[in-house]
Amino acid sequence: MPSAENTQRITAPFELHEAVNATLPDVNQDVALLHLTLLHLGRIVESSVQAVLAPEGLELSEHSVLSALWFAGPPHTMSPTQLSQVILQTTSGMSKTLRRIERLGLIERVADPNDGRARLVVLTSKGRETAERPLRQLVGQWTSQLDGVSAADLSRVSDALWKLVPHMDPRVTD
């Protein structure tokens, strides 16, 4: 098991690059470093989101559904299939998530006016508040954490990451 000193040493970008080059010399170094960086940042983001959601009594999948509905804009409505696709959750997992947040009064399921057999998921006013509060808290927290990063750098990183999405997710086109 690596010591804290070794872990700290490896997290320096140039030393991580050397470690990847030494251990995986036959792979694309930039892709390997991107992979490791995204995994690391993913864990940090997931941890901070879970810490904000815990007092709300929400799980990440529930927050993802509420956020997707909130960002959809008024009338904050999507089909269960659309939600499954947007947040990358199986339809059976989505059914479980929807049942739980419906019991909490955060969503309602209503008949689809265009298809009497289908149901739509609608964010309730309580659901809108429950979606917005953690989003604002997380953006505030990340704004503080990223205080030393220029707006131009943040914009470039965001733009670069979004350029990767169509390559990583075949459902998305640029």
C-alpha positions in Angstrom: 0.0 0.0 0.0 1.4 3.4 -0.9 2.3 5.8 1.8 0.7 9.2 2.0 4.0 10.6 0.9 4.0 8.5 -2.3 0.4 9.4 -3.0 1.1 13.1 -2.6 4.2 12.7 -4.8 2.3 11.0 -7.6 -0.5 13.6 -7.7 1.9 16.2 -9.1 1.0 16.4 -12.8 4.5 16.1 -14.2 5.3 13.1 -11.9 2.1 11.4 -12.7 3.0 11.8 -16.4 6.4 10.1 -15.6 4.7 7.3 -13.7 2.2 6.6 -16.6 5.0 6.7 -19.1 7.1 4.3 -17.0 4.2 1.8 -16.4 2.3 2.1 -19.6 4.8 3.3 -22.2 2.9 1.7 -25.1 -0.4 3.6 -24.7 -1.4 7.2 -25.6 0.0 9.2 -22.7 -2.5 12.0 -23.0 -5.5 9.7 -23.0 -4.1 7.8 -20.0 -3.6 11.0 -18.1 -7.0 12.3 -19.0 -8.5 9.0 -17.8 -6.8 9.2 -14.5 -7.6 12.9 -14.1 -11.3 12.4 -14.8 -11.5 9.4 -12.4 -9.9 11.5 -9.7 -12.1 14.5 -10.3 -15.1 12.2 -10.6 -14.5 10.9 -7.1 -14.1 14.4 -5.7 -17.3 15.6 -7.4 -19.2 12.5 -6.3 -18.0 13.0 -2.7 -18.9 16.6 -2.5 -22.4 16.0 -4.1 -23.1 13.2 -1.6 -22.1 15.4 1.3 -24.6 18.1 0.1 -27.3 15.6 -0.6 -27.1 13.7 2.7 -29.0 16.4 4.7 -31.6 16.4 2.0 -32.1 12.7 2.3 -31.4 12.2 -1.4 -29.2 9.7 -3.3 -27.2 10.8 -6.4 -29.6 9.1 -8.8 -32.6 11.0 -7.2 -30.7 14.3 -7.4 -29.8 13.6 -11.0 -33.5 13.1 -11.9 -34.6 16.2 -10.1 -31.8 18.2 -11.8 -32.7 16.9 -15.2 -36.3 17.9 -14.7 -35.3 21.3 -13.3 -32.9 22.1 -16.2 -35.6 21.0 -18.7 -37.4 24.2 -17.7 -41.1 24.8 -17.3 -43.2 22.7 -17.2 -40.3 20.6 -15.8 -41.6 17.4 -17.5 -39.9 14.4 -19.1 -40.8 10.8 -19.8 -39.2 8.1 -17.7 -37.4 6.9 -20.9 -36.0 10.4 -21.5 -34.8 10.5 -17.9 -33.2 7.1 -18.2 -31.3 8.2 -21.2 -30.2 11.6 -19.8 -28.8 10.3 -16.5 -27.6 7.0 -17.9 -29.7 4.8 -15.6 -31.5 1.5 -16.6 -35.2 1.7 -16.9 -35.7 -0.6 -14.0 -33.4 1.5 -11.9 -35.3 4.6 -13.1 -38.6 3.1 -11.9 -37.1 2.5 -8.5 -35.8 6.1 -8.3 -39.1 7.6 -9.5 -41.1 5.6 -6.9 -38.9 6.9 -4.1 -39.0 10.6 -5.1 -42.7 10.3 -5.9 -43.2 9.1 -2.3 -41.3 12.1 -1.1 -43.6 14.4 -3.0 -40.9 15.7 -5.3 -42.4 14.5 -8.5 -45.8 13.5 -9.9 -46.6 11.1 -12.7 -49.3 12.3 -15.0 -50.9 11.0 -18.2 -49.1 12.0 -21.4 -51.7 14.2 -23.3 -50.2 13.0 -26.6 -50.3 9.3 -25.7 -52.9 8.0 -23.3 -50.9 4.9 -22.6 -47.7 6.8 -21.5 -46.9 8.6 -18.3 -44.8 11.8 -17.8 -42.8 12.8 -14.8 -43.4 16.3 -13.5 -41.4 18.1 -10.9 -43.5 19.4 -8.1 -42.9 22.8 -6.4 -41.3 20.9 -3.5 -39.2 19.1 -6.1 -38.1 22.3 -7.7 -36.9 23.7 -4.4 -35.2 20.4 -3.6 -33.4 20.4 -7.0 -32.3 24.0 -6.9 -31.0 24.2 -3.3 -28.2 21.6 -3.7 -27.3 22.9 -7.1 -26.8 26.4 -5.8 -24.9 25.1 -2.8 -22.6 23.0 -5.0 -21.9 25.8 -7.5 -21.1 28.1 -4.6 -18.8 25.5 -3.0 -17.0 24.8 -6.3 -16.8 28.6 -7.1 -14.9 29.0 -3.8 -12.7 26.0 -4.4 -11.8 27.2 -7.9 -11.2 30.8 -6.8 -7.6 30.7 -8.0 -8.5 29.6 -11.5 -9.2 32.3 -14.0 -12.6 32.6 -15.7 -10.8 32.1 -19.1 -9.2 28.9 -17.9 -12.5 27.6 -16.5 -14.1 28.4 -19.8 -11.4 26.6 -21.8 -11.6 23.5 -19.6 -15.3 23.4 -19.8 -15.3 23.8 -23.5 -12.6 21.1 -23.9 -14.5 18.7 -21.7 -17.7 19.3 -23.7 -15.8 18.6 -26.9 -15.1 15.1 -25.5 -18.7 14.2 -24.9 -19.7 13.3 -28.4 -16.7 11.1 -28.7 -17.4 9.3 -25.4 -21.2 9.2 -25.6 -22.4 7.9 -29.0 -25.9 9.3 -28.3 -24.6 12.9 -28.4 -23.8 14.7 -31.5 -21.8 17.9 -31.8 
